[in-house]
Amino acid sequence: MHKLVATIRRSALSGQFATAFVARFASAILGFLTLLTASRLLGTYEYGIYVFLFAIGSGLGLVAVLGQHNLLLKHYRMDAGSGAANGVLVRHNVVWLGLALAFLLASGAVVVVAERSLPDPYDRLHLAFAFAAVFAVSEYLQNFFRIQRRFALALLPREIVWRGGSALLLWLGALAGVLHGATEAMVLVLALFVAATAFQLVHLVRLHGSDLRPGGAVAAPAERAVWRSQSLYFTANNGVHALSLYLETVIVGAVLGMEEAAFYFVALRYATLLLLPVAAIDTVGLPMAAARIQAADWSGLQRLVARLSLASFLISVTGALGMLVVGPYALALFKPDFVAHLDVLLVLCLSSVVTAFFGSGVSLLMIGGGERFLLVNNAVLFAIYGLLLCGLADVLGMLGVAVANLVLTLSYNLRMSSWVRRRWGVDNMATAVLRPSVGGGLPRPTPHPVPHAAG
């Protein structure tokens, strides 16, 4: 661990790392505060609808960004001579986002009409579409400022202001007598989300406003074709990622009931706490890894990735052990009857530990040209996962859903780790620190361009 800290200090990124780490943990705490507030102010059924709509909106938003945040990470450069090229890229991103937003708004309008004949809670789906539109823009802006190394602007508006402010706004709504159920809760949360995203959007316009004006420079046809192909791959992969994050909650709500969805969403969020080290370390560590890939420094990449994975794994294991003790009390904070499903929470926590063990494997694959492999791999895995999910859910209920999640997580990360090893001879598992001879400099073809980063 001390070697990793020394590496971060030498890279002059210690301040940004501290910002990212604190913001990620504060975001989780504030997110739980908002969930807890909603659970206390809403009945179990209405709370289940709230998380049901939230899950659908978040999943749609991840897809609706159309991979433009990934395209940005792959091609945006911070060197002084890349201003014009960056402007063309951002203009391309905004056009694609605009098309996605238009589609979401049109779909939302159709849903509003169709809802008149739909039963509850499906007559509230327009709120999920509205949330998805804002989420897509927010996801892009967060990644844009992350690449700019402006971590405060990347993380604070959504992760701190919106999440923390949502809890306060829900309480104020209840005191004012306007919070009657999931519909009003979604409206209040969405209004604040719009404000936080608009703040980031203003800063984007200040940086690239001239590139977004009518008649601005556009990419050459050949470059547009490459970007279009990559965007479609990213979109497909993000769709699969969205399914992995939110499909289980949606299925639990639709098949088992909104009360069960309320519990499962809370359990997933507790398990996600164990992945915060991965998110925080990746926020700063990924640009450092990108710099080593650009320099074809495979031995340096191996050392860095092994330390990042080990740090993530150790922190995650510590959190999982703590959850064994505090899990019942943590679940009881929301609803006392949630404690009966502690076994589901523990299986989901084990799934998070597995993810932390493999560290940055998926991120390395995405910036190294593995989009096609990821898409084909995900298509096969999720076909099997769908069958496993339905079978286990029918036999074991929510516990079966959690077990299916664990099987998918392990299979997925093993495949990603295999690709990274074949591509660069790099072992991204936490145990790689025990085998320094693994990888470390096997000659590999130069991968696709990645963002310039100081290492």
N, C-alpha and C positions, 0 to 999 in steps of 0.2 A: 504493500500500500504506500509506503514512504517513497518508493521509486516513482510511482504514478504522480504523487504530489510534487516531487521534484521536477518531473517532466512538465507538468502544467506550469510550474513557476518559471522554468526556463523558457517556456513559450510565450511569456508575457500575457498569458490569458487568465491568470489567477483571479483578477477582478471580475472578468466576465463569467468565469466558472462559478464564483461565489454568488453572483447575481442569478445565474441560471439555476443553481442548486437551491438557493433560498426561495426563488420564485416558484419552482416546481413543487416544493414541499408546502409552501404557503398556499399554493393553488389547490392542492389536495385537501388541506385542512378546511379552506374556505368552501370548496366544493361539497365536502361532507357537511359543513355547517348549513349550506343551502338545502341539501337533501334532508337533513335532520329537521330544519325549520319547516319544510314542506310536509314532512311526515307528521309533525306535531299539529300543524294547522289544517291538514286535510284528513279525511277518513281514509281507511286502508284502500278502499275501492278507487276513490278519486286520486289518491297518491299513486296507485298502480297505473291509472290512465295517464297521469303526469309523466311518469318515467317511460311509459309505453310511447307516448308522443315524442318525448325527448330522444329516445333511442332511435325511432324512425327518422326524425329530423337530422340527428347527428350522422346516421349512416348515409342518408341521401346527400347530406352536405359534403361528406368525404368523397363521394362519387362525383358530385356536381362541380367540384373544383377542376375536374377534367385533367388531372395530373399536371396542372400548370405549376404548382409549387415544386413538384419533382423536377420538371423541366428547368425551372429556375435554378435549383440546386445543382443541376448537371452542367448548365451552360453560363450562368452569370459569373462574371469575374470582377475582382476588386482592384485590379491593377489600373494605373492611370490612363493607359491607352485604350481601354475597353468601353469608354463611356457611350460611344455611338452604337456599338454592337449590343450593349446592355439595354439601351433605349429601344432598339428594334425588338429585342426579346420581350421586354415588358409590354410593349404595344401588342405583340402577338398574344401574350398571356391575357391581357385585358379584353381583347376581342373574343377569345374563347370563353372567358368568364362571363362576358356579356351574353353570349349565346346560351350558356348554361342557365343564367338567371332568367332569361326570357322564357326558356323551356319550363323552368320551375314555376314561374308566375302563371304561364298558360295552363300548366297542369293543375296548379292550385285553383284556378278559376273553374276548370272542369270539375274538380273534386267538390267545390262548393255547391255546384248544381246537383251532382250525384249524391251528395250527403243527405239530401232531403228524404231519400228512400233507404238510407242505411241505418242500422241499429247503433246504439251507443256501444263502444266509444268511437266507432268508425265515422260517425257524423262530425267528428272534430279533426279529421285528418288534414284540413287546410292549414291548421296551425303547425303541423309537422313540415309542410312544404315551405311555409314562410320561414320557419326556423332554419331549414336546410339552405335557403338562399343566403341568409346572413352568415351561417356557419361556413359556407364555401368561400365567401369573400374573406372572412376572418382567418381561415386556414391559410389562404394564399398570403395575406399580409403578415401573418406571424412568421412564416418561413422567409418572406422577403427581408424582414428586418433581422432575422436570425443570420442570414447570409451577410448582411451589412455589418454584423457584429454589434448591432445595437440591441442588446438583449433586453434592456429595460423596456424599450418601445415594443419589442417583439412579444414579451411575456406579460407585462404589467396590465395593459388594458383588458385582456381577456381573462388571464389566469388569476389576477388579483382584484381589479376593480369590478369586473362583471360578476365573478363568482361571489366575492364578498358582498357586493352591493345587492345581489339578487336576494340573499337572505334578509338583508335589511328591508328591501322593498316588499318582500312577502309579509314581513311582520307589520309594516306600515299599512299594507293593503288590508290585512286582517283587522287592524285597529280602526281603519276607516270604514270597515264594513263592506268592502268591495270584493273580498276574496271568498268566493262561495264554492269553488271547486277547481278542478284541473284546468279548465278553460281560462279562468282569470289568472291563475298562477303562470300559465304559459305566456299570456299576453304581457304580464308585468316583466317577466324574465326576458322576453323577446325585445321589449322596448329598451331595456338597459343594454342588451346585446347590440342593438342597432347603434346606440350612442357610442359605445366603446369601439366598435368597428369603424364608425365614421371618423373618430379621432385618429386612428391609424391611417385611414384613407387620405386624410388631409396631408399627412406627412409624406405619403407616397406621391401625391400630386406635386408637392413642393420639390421633390427630387426628380420626377420624370414627367411633370406636366407638359413640358414642351414636346416630349415624344408622343404624347397622346392626342395632340391636336390634329384636326383634319388635314390631310395632305402630308402627314409625317412619313418618315422613311419606313419602309417595310422590308421584310426579309426577301432574299432572292428565292425564285421558285424552287430551286433544288434544296435550299435550306428549309423552306417551309414544308417541303415534303418529308424531310427527315424529322422535323419537329412534330409534324402531324402523326407520323408513324410512332414516334416515341410517346406522344401524348396519349394515343389510343392504348398503347401497352400499359402506361402508367395508370390510365383510367380503369382498365380492366383489373389490374392488380390492386388498385385502391378499392374497387368494388368488392373484391374478395376480402381485403383487410376490413372493410366496413362490416361485411357479413360476420367475420370472426369476432368483431367487437360487440355487435349489437343484435345479430340474428337470434342468439339464444334468448335474450330478454324478450324480443318480439314473439318468438315461438312460445315461450312460457306463458306470455300474456294471452296470446290468441288461442292456445290449446288448453292450458291448465287453469288460466284465470288471472284477473288483474291483481288479486291479492298475492298470488305466487310471483307475478312479475315484479311487484313492489319489493318482495324479499330478494329475488335473484339479482335485481339491479343493485341493491345495497351490497350484497355479498360480492358481486363483481367489483364494485368500487373499493371495497376493503382489500380485495386481492390485488387490485391495481396499485394500491399504495406500495406494494413490494417491488413494483417496477419503476418507481420514481428515481432510484439511483441510475437505472439504465437511461431514462429520459434525460436526466440532468447531465450525466457523464457524456452521453451522445451529443448533447447540444454543443459542447465545447470540443469533445474528443473527435467528432467526425471531421471537422475541418483539418485537424492535425493529421488524421489518417489520410485525408484527401491529398495533403501536401506530400506525404511519403509515397502515395501511389503515383503522383505526378513525377516525382523524382526517381521512380522505380527502386525505392529503398525498401526492399522486401524484408530484410532483416530488421530494419527499424520499425516497419509496419507490424511485424510479428511481435516484437517486444511491446509496442504500444497497445495493440489489440489484446494481447494476453493480460496485460495489467488492467486494462479497462474492464475486461470480462471478469477477472478475479475480484476487483473492487465491487462491481455490481452484484456478483454472486454472494459475496460475504455479507454485504449489507442486507440483501434480500433474505438470506437464510436467517439472519438475526431477527428480521421482522417477522418471518414465518414462525419462529420459535416463540416470539412474543405473542403472536396471534393465538397460539395454543392456550395461553393464559388469559388474555383479555378478550378473546373472541366472544364468549357468551355475554359479557358486559357490553361489548361494542354493539352487538346485535340488539340487545335489550334497549339501548338508547333510542332506537327507532320504534320498534313494536315488541312488547314482551314475548309474543308468540313466535317471533323470528328465531329465538334461541333453540327451538326444537330442530332447526335445520343447520346446526353447527357443522355437521359432517360435510354439507355442500360447500360451506365457506372454506373448510380446510383443504378440500380437493382443489378448489380454485386457487388457493394460496400456493399449493404445490405446483400448479401449472405456471404461476408467476415465477417461482424459483427456477423452474426449467428454462423459462425464457431468459432470465437473468444469467444463468449459467452459460448460455451461448452468446451473450453480449451483443456486439454490433454486427453480427453476421448478415442480417437482412439489409441493414443500411449500407454495408460494404458492397453487397450484391447490386443494390439499386444504383449506386454511383459508378459501378465498374462494368456496366454493360450487360447485366444479367436479366434485363426485363423480359426477354422471350422465355428464358428458362423459368423465371418466376411465374409467368403466366401459365405455361403448360403444366408446371409442377402443381400450382394452386388448383388448376382445373381438375386434375386427377385426384388430388388430396381431398378437395371439397366435395367431389362426387361420392367418395367413400365416406367422408365425414357426415354428409347428409343422411346416408343410410344408417350409419352408426348412431347418429343423433336420434333419429326417429325410433330405432329399435330400443336403445337404452332408455329413452324418455318414456316409452310405453311400459317398460318393465320396472324401472327404478324411479320414475318421476324426475324431480329436479336433480337428484343425485346422479341419475343417468346422464342428464344434460351436462353436468360438471365433469363426469368421467369422460364423456365424448370430447369435451374441451381439452382435457389433459392429454388424451391420445393424439388429437390434432396438433397440439402445441409441440409435443415431443417429435412427432413425425415431420412436421414443418421445419423445425429448427435443425434436425439432422440433415435434411435435404439441403438447406441453405449452407450449412457448415461444409457439406461435401463439395458444393460448387466453389466456395471461397478457397478451399484447399486445392482443388484442381486448377483454379484460375491463377492463383499466386503462390501456392505452396504455403499458405498461411493457415494456422489452426486458430480459430476464434473462440474456442472453448476455454473456460476458466482454468482447466487443468493444464493448459499449454505452458504456464509458467514453470511447471515441473519438468518440462521437456524442451529446453531452449533450442535443441537441435532441430525441432520440427520446423518445416518451412524455412524461414530465414534465408532468403536470397536465391531461391530457385529462379532461374531466368524465365520470365513470362513475357508474352506480347504486351506492348503498351496498351492499356485499356482506353476506353473512350474518355474524352476530356472531362475533367471535373473542376469545380470552382477553385480558384486560386486561394490558398490559405497558408498562413504562416505556421510553421511547425516547430 
